[in-house]
Amino acid sequence: MIGIIGCGASGMLAAIMAARSGCKVTVLEHNDRPGRKLLATGNGKCNLTNEDQSGGNFRSDLPEIAQTIRGQFSKEELLGFFREIGIPAHCRRGYWYPQCEQASAVVTALAEELRRLCVRVLYGVDVVRAERSAEGGNDGFIVTLNDSGITRTMRFDQMVLACGGPAGDRLGQSDFGFRALRSLGVPVMRYQPALVPLVLERTGVDANADIAGVRLEAELTLVCGTDEYREKGEIVWTDYGISGIPVMQLSRYAAKALNDRRDVRITVDMVPDFTADEIYQEVMSRRMNPVFTERNASEALLGIVPEKISNWLMTRAGISAKEPFAKTSEAGLARYSEDLSGLTLRVKGLRPYAQAQTTCGGVPLSEVIPETMEIKAVPGLYVTGELLDVDGACGGYNLQWAFATGAVAGRALGRRNA
Ligand SMILES: Cc1cc2nc3c(=O)[nH]c(=O)nc-3n(C[C@H](O)[C@H](O)[C@H](O)COP(=O)(O)OP(=O)(O)OC[C@H]3O[C@@H](n4cnc5c(N)ncnc54)[C@H](O)[C@@H]3O)c2cc1C
């Protein structure tokens, strides 16, 4: 009997693949339904995978092993699998979604396939402990679960830990998997939120800036000591710092650097389609132009970035909004245009797991057999999905990873029990 802890993305794939090979499978899920996190993916549309499968999108300390694992369940296979269970997909700007754009259809199709294959799924059971049944032996695993207040145990010959990480908000997420792995003697690297907004140091003038909710296109450079990472796209200023897809993409590098106690800064170019010189010329030329010199500073500088941002940067530059633009100092305007094309703030931290989409860190890939997802030091124990040291970029990479690792584990269990 195979026990799978977690009826999420990777657990369902593992169960389906093992059951298709004739294995008896029981899935234990503490939510009252399957795939709650899956339902929330892609804003309810479920971004299944991405057209661009290049390795840099699957971030890990051991990317070559991640590549070996992914190669066994490619994007094409994933799309083929979903088509087979009634979910054709379509690609929008490189992002693959179910044709119907409903995550609920994906979850229903997976759950129906589990039912067709007679996989036993127990909902509302919280697994609280997982241990080997005979210390050091290959005699299977005992899991202790809380079933509506009643504690009971189950024994499995092989066990898949597919219980994801702590990222997400009220989706059933937990760090049980990491705790269970450590108690089973499996090394777990420090794990942190990833694909998460950043908390910035904003003191003095910056602390009082009324910019929460303002969105704009920007180019970001994250500087962690001597390392630099860049992203471009729409950002959102918030009361704690900064959010948006490009920020989320950079967050795992900030997480690692903060963890190493390195100084982390982010430079925000809020006018990425102009060079710094072009912006300086634009601002300075207004000062010579009677169309603008008759206005006050706030009015004269309108039109380059949203007004709230402009007002904030004016305050930073010592420019008073109401002062006649003709009297605004050149030094102030130079500082204003400098900030427009490269405002640097210190990154203080990350927002909590509730605002994260995934976890970085976890089980080092050197601990698993890449062809099976079995833990080398604990025969019979398999690990999938977010528990492993791979965090994908935004764009379907985390689900591709979860589905691929689930499929590899499920097929390996099928071969083992054939
Ligand atoms: C809001 C949000 C949006 C996202 N959007 C996307 C997207 O569009 N594309 C993408 O690629 N990725 C996306 N992700 C990331 C993706 O959802 C995860 O990486 C993926 O679901 C991880 O799969 P998993 O199988 O490891 O874990 P999960 O899918 O989280 O499944 C784990 C399951 O285990 C259960 N469980 C946990 N602990 C226990 C326990 N002790 N006992 C019993 N059951 C337990 C949980 O309830 C859960 O059902 C998003 C994440 C979030 C939070």
The ligand as a Gaussian input file, in Angstrom:
#p B3LYP/6-31G(d) Opt

LIG

0 1
 C       -2.019000      32.285000      -4.698000
 C       -1.112000      31.342000      -5.450000
 C       -1.130000      31.361000      -6.845000
 C       -0.271000      30.507000      -7.558000
 N       -0.332000      30.507000      -8.918000
 C        0.467000      29.661000      -9.625000
 C        0.359000      29.560000     -11.047000
 O       -0.518000      30.175000     -11.685000
 N        1.221000      28.737000     -11.701000
 C        2.177000      28.007000     -11.023000
 O        2.952000      27.304000     -11.679000
 N        2.246000      28.013000      -9.673000
 C        1.408000      28.809000      -8.974000
 N        1.464000      28.801000      -7.589000
 C        2.386000      27.848000      -6.915000
 C        1.804000      26.408000      -6.923000
 O        0.445000      26.451000      -6.551000
 C        2.579000      25.496000      -5.970000
 O        3.951000      25.587000      -6.275000
 C        2.129000      24.044000      -6.109000
 O        0.755000      23.917000      -5.823000
 C        2.924000      23.147000      -5.177000
 O        2.460000      21.831000      -5.337000
 P        2.635000      20.771000      -4.160000
 O        2.024000      19.522000      -4.624000
 O        4.051000      20.738000      -3.712000
 O        1.822000      21.378000      -2.942000
 P        0.278000      21.790000      -2.828000
 O       -0.328000      21.973000      -4.163000
 O        0.277000      22.933000      -1.883000
 O       -0.393000      20.522000      -2.149000
 C       -0.092000      20.140000      -0.835000
 C       -1.324000      19.506000      -0.220000
 O       -0.964000      18.905000       1.023000
 C       -1.965000      19.203000       1.995000
 N       -1.344000      19.098000       3.325000
 C       -0.370000      19.886000       3.836000
 N       -0.049000      19.475000       5.068000
 C       -0.817000      18.394000       5.335000
 C       -0.937000      17.534000       6.458000
 N       -0.185000      17.688000       7.561000
 N       -1.852000      16.520000       6.411000
 C       -2.622000      16.330000       5.297000
 N       -2.565000      17.137000       4.214000
 C       -1.649000      18.144000       4.233000
 C       -2.409000      20.612000       1.625000
 O       -3.687000      20.910000       2.118000
 C       -2.377000      20.533000       0.102000
 O       -3.616000      20.111000      -0.451000
 C        0.623000      29.638000      -6.855000
 C        0.601000      29.624000      -5.458000
 C       -0.244000      30.464000      -4.749000
 C       -0.235000      30.412000      -3.251000

